[in-house]
Amino acid sequence: MYDIGRLSQQPNYRAGKWWMSPFNLEPEVAAPFAGQTVQLHDVTLRDGEQTVGVAYSPEERVEIALALDELGVPRIEVGLPPVSEEVREGMRRVAALGLKAGVYGFARTLRSDVDMVVDCGLSRVVLQHIMNPYACESGYGLDRQKVKDRVVKGVAYAKEQGLETVFLGWDLTRGDDWEFIEDIYSALASDARPDAIAVVDTFGVANPRAVGFLFRKLSSLLPDVPLEFHTHNDMCMANAGIIEAVAAGCRVVHTAFNGLGDRTGNAATEEVAVLLELGHGVSTGIRLKGLMHVSLMVENIGRRTVPPNKPIVGRGLFDFETGIDVDLHLKFAAASFDITMQAFHPSLVGQDPVKLVLGKNSGSATVEYFLDRHGIEADAEQVKEITERVKWQGRIQHALLTDSQFLRICREVLWNG
């Protein structure tokens, strides 16, 4: 019998949490993720601030950093110090908080940048340089040897200052010369010894299979250097690329809340946390119940509205309007299923409960639900008439109906106004 009792015994279901696909658990699918832990390196305060129009005051930088730390984010990138004194002041304040999370500055491979990171009181840095040979030569006049000298000296200097150093070679995936990558990264690993190297798909142009391929290739080249992944969502592949990276051995991925970041933004912290935890059984250590709170904070401070249908934190995700959805939701709920027409329970990420709403797609099941809620009786023909009027009203106003509008329709149909 296909009832809640049977489903409760299945590993793809957790009461009050989620109902995922059993195919995720097939050995050939799940093997690369079994028992794995992945750290999220949150860049909301650095790459997120590169979103057009977004700027954080020192106080706001502190507020977001504290919220991320409370959420269990293990690594927080707090800013690029050459940008302004205001950014540096915010970085100093975050550094002085004594957070549980590792706090990272972001810098170019310039001694002056590294010195600023140290001056801000930080002990960790992500050091960046472009790795697209075309841009190096045409944009900066740097041949391979000059690039190699610059990144090796930059990382070595950061290490000499006592900084835990991650090298981030941006725009890596658009270059077409593997020897360029092999030569520079081999020298970097042997001569400067970074603590990690971030594989970067700056413009989101590497398809997920290519990401996995690149991780395997670099892991073979640099067996003693931990690899991280930083990507953007220009071609809608950020999350899929992360899954392939993790399957290929990546244990740190860079993300930003609400998908903030240059152009289409980074992979979203809240999305990556949930898809890894629920979809792949990978532990992130993130307190999922707090995701909605932090998303709202970042939305308000950054003044970038989150779409109501955005995965995980959209405020309209659990509003059910379509007739077939409402009908099945009510029937599922009556049969003791607490997860119905959604992948996970709203409370898992701090969302409000499922809400049935009235609009252009409503069916009779929705209308009957609202009639019952208001203690109104109607026969089948009256329900049909009310339903048609609800749909019509939803269409002409291009919005959901309020309770007052619904009750007005009921008065017109049942009591002639």
N, C-alpha and C positions, 0 to 999 in steps of 0.2 A: 504494500500500500504506500503510495507516494504522499505521505503526510509529514507533519512537522517532526514526529518521532523519528521517522526514517532519516530526514534531512539532518537532524541534530547529531546523528552518528557519523556524518560525513566530515572529513577534514577540511573541505572547502567552505564550511559554514561555521560561524561562531555566533551564537545567540547574542543579540544586542550589539553586534560589531559588524559583521560582513557576510555576504554571500557571493563568493567568487567562483570562477570556473574550475571544475575538477581537472580539466586538461592541463592547467598550470602545474599540477602535481605529478603528471606523468614523468617517470624517471628521466627520459631523454630531454624533457623540458626543464625539469627542476635541478638536475645534477650540478650545473655550474654555480647555483646559488645556495646549495645546501650548507647550512651552518655558517653562512657568511655574515660579516658585519661591515657596514659601510658608514663612513663619517661624512656628514654634510659640512661643507665649507661655505658658509653663508656670506654672500657678497652684496647684500642689500645696501650696506652703508658705503660701498665704494662703487661697484658697477651699477648698482641700483640708482645711485645719485647721478650717474651719467645719463639716465633717462631725461629726455628733453623736458626742461621746466622743473625738475625735482631738485630741491636743495634742503639740506638739514642744518639747523642751528646746532651749536654745541649741546644745548639742552635736549634737543630732539635726538641727536646721535646717541646720547647717554640713555634716553628712554627706550629707544629701539634695541640698543645693545643689552640692556637689562632684561627686556622681554625675551630676546633670543636666548640669553643665558638661562632664564627660568624655564624656557621651553625644552632645554637640553641640547641645544645646538652646540657641538663640540668645538667648532672653529668659526671665528667671526673676523671678517676682513673689514677694517673700520675706516679706511680712507686713503687717499693719495695726497700726501702732505704738500707737494709743490703747488697744489691748486690754490690755496689761500690760507691766511692766518686763521680764519674761522674754522676751516677743516682741521688744521693742526691743533687748535684749542680743543675741539671736540675729541680728537684722537687722544690728547693728553688726559682729558677727563675720563674717557673710557678706560685707558691704561691704568688709571689710579683706582678703579673700582674693585680690583681684585677678583675678577670674574672666574668662575670655574672653567669657562671656555678658553681655548687658546686664542689670543688676540693678535691679528696680523695687520701690518701696514702693507701698502702697495707702492712700489717704486720702480723707476727706470734703472737701468744698469749704470747709474751715475753716482759717484761718491757723494755728491751733494744731496741727492735723494736719500741715499742710505743714511747719511748723517742726520737728516731730518727725522727719519723713522726712529733712530736711536734717541734723538732729542725729545721725541714725543713719549719716551718711556716704554717703548715696545721692545720685545725680545724676539719677535718673529717678523719675517717679511716675505712677500711674494714679489719677486724681481722679474720684470718683464722686458722683453725685446722682441721685435718683429722677426719672424722666421721665414717669411715669404721672400725667396731670393730676388724676385722681380722688384718688389717694393724696396728691399735693402739697397739694390743697385740704382734703380731709377728714382726712388724717393729720397734716399739718404746718401747715395754715392759710396756705399759700402760693398766691397767684394767679400767673398767667403772668408778670407783670412782676417779681414778687419772685423767682421761680425764675430768670428770665433774669439779674437783677442778681446773684444769688448765684453762679451758675455762671460768669458772665463775670468777676466779681471774683475768684473762687477760682482759676480757670485763669490769669488775669493775674498774680495774686500768685505762683503757683507758677513761672510763667515769669520773673518778676522775681528769684526766688531762684536762677535759673540751672538750673532743672530741666527736663529733657525731659519734656513733659507729654502724657499721653493722657487725654482726657475719656471717662468711661464713664457713660452715662446709662442707669441700670438700669430694668427694667420698661418699656422703650420700646414693646414690641409689643402691650401691652394697651390703650394709649390709642387714642381714636377721633377725635382732632382733629389733622389734618395741619397746620393753621395753627399750632397750639401747637408742634409739632416744627420747622416751617419758621422760625418767628419766633425761637425760642431758638437753634437751631443756626446760623442765618445770623448772628445777633449774636455768637455764640461764635466763629465763624470770622473775622469781620471785626474784632472788638474785642479778642479775647484771643489769637487765633492758636494754638490747640493744635497740637501736632506730629502728632496723629492723634485720631480719634474712634472709639470702640468702639461698634458697633451691638450692642445687648444684648437677647436674648430670655431674660430671667431665669427664666421659668417654662416654657420650652420649648413655648410655645403657638402659635407661628407655623409653619405647615407649610412644607416646603422651598421650594415655589414662591413662597410669600409672602416668604421670606427673600431669594430672588433679586430679587423685585420691589422690596423695600425697599432693597436695595443699589443697584439701578439708579436708583431715585428719589433717594436721598441722594447718589449720585455726580453726578447732574445738578445737584442743589442746591448741592453742595460740591465742585466739580471740582478744587480745589487742596488738599483735605484728605484724606490717606490714611485709609481706613476699615478697621477691624478687626472681628472678630466674636467675641462671647462668648455662649455659650448653655448651657442645661442640658437634661437628658434626661428631664424629667417625662413627656413624651408619646412617648418613644422616637424622637425625630426629630433628636437632636443631630448625629449624623454626617451624616445626609442634608442637614440645614440647612447644614452646613459645605461640603458639595460644591456646593450651589447658590450659596453665598456666594462660593466660589472661582471658580466659573464666571462670576459676575457681576463679578469683578475684585478680590475681597478677597485681600490678600496677607499678613495676619497673623491667626491664629486662636488663641483662648485655650483651653487644655486642662489637665487634671490627671491625673496618673498613677493608674491603676486606676479612673478615673472618680470620684475623690473629689470632695466638694463638698456644698453644701446639698441636702437632700432626696435626689433620685435622682442628684445629682452633675453634674459637668461632662462634656463630651466627653472621652474618655480619650486621653491623650497617645499611648500606644502604639497605639491603634486608629487614630487620625487619621494618625499617621506612616505606618503600613502601607497604609491605604486610599488615601492620596494618592500614595505612591510606587508601589505595585504596581497599583492600580486605575486611576490616572489619569495616571501618568507625571510627576507633579509632584514636584520636588525639595524636600526639607525639610532636608537636611543632617544628619539624625539618623542616628547609627550604630546601625542596626537590630539588629545582633547583641547589643547591650548592653541591649535592652529588658527581657528577662527578669530580668536582674540588678537593675535599678532597680525593677522591679515588686515583686520579692521584698523588697527593702530597704524600700520604702514600706509594703508589707503588714505587715512585722514591726514597724516603728517605729510605724505608725499603728494597729496591732492591729485591722485590718479585713481579714478573710479574703477572698481572691479566689476566687470560685466556680471549680471545676475545669473548667467548660465556658465560662469567659469568653473572648471573642475575643482572640486573639493570645497572651495570657499565662496562660490557664487551664492548670493542670498536668495536666489529663486530656485535653487536646485531641488528643493523638496516641496515646492508648490505644485500640486497636481491639478491640471485643468482638463486634459483630454479625457473624454468619456470612457474610453476603454481602459485607460490607466486607473482612473478613479474606481471603476467597477471592479477591476481585478484587485486593486489595493484593498478595497473593503472586504472582498471575499477572502483574500489571503489573511487579512487581519482577523476576520471572524473564525478562521481555522487556526489561529494562534501563531501565524507567521509574523515576526516583528520586523523583518526586512522583506519588502514587497517589490515595488517598482523602482528599486535603486540598488546600487552595488553595496552600499554600506549604510549603517544606521547613522542618522544625523548627529547623535550625541557623541559618536566616536571622535569627531573633529571639532566639537563644540558648537555645532549648528543647532538652530531651533528645530522643533519637531516637524514632521510632515504636516503640511497644511493643504486642505482641499480648497480650491478657489473656483469662482464662477467666471466664465468668459465665453468667447466665440466657439470653443471646442467642447463645451460642457455637454454631458449626456444626461439621461434621465436618472442614472444612479447618483450623480452629483446633486441634482435637484432634490431627489428624495432625501438625500443626506441632510441638505440644508432645511428642507421642510421639517424633518424630524427634529433637527437642532432647535428650531424655533417653535416646536409644538404645534405645527400646522398640518391639518389633514387635507388630502386631495385625492380624487379618484384618478384612474389611468388617463382619461382624456384631459383632465386639468393639468396633470403632470406633463403630458405631451405639450400642451399649449404653453405652460410656463417655461419649459425647456426651449421651445422655439423662440420665445421672446427674449430669454436670457442670451441665446446665441446671437440673435439680431442686435441686441443692445451692445454686446461685446464687439461685434463687427463694426458698428457705426462709430463707436467711441475709441476703438483700437486700444482697449485697456480692459482690465478686470472689472467686474461689478463689485460695488460695495454691498454690505448687508442692507443698507437703506434702499438701494435700487432693487435688490431682490424682493424685499418686502413690498415695495410699491407694485412690482409686477404681480406678486401674489394677490394683493388687494384688487388689482384690475381684473384678474382672471377669476378669483374666487368670490369676490364680493362686489364686483362691478365698480371698482374704484372707491 
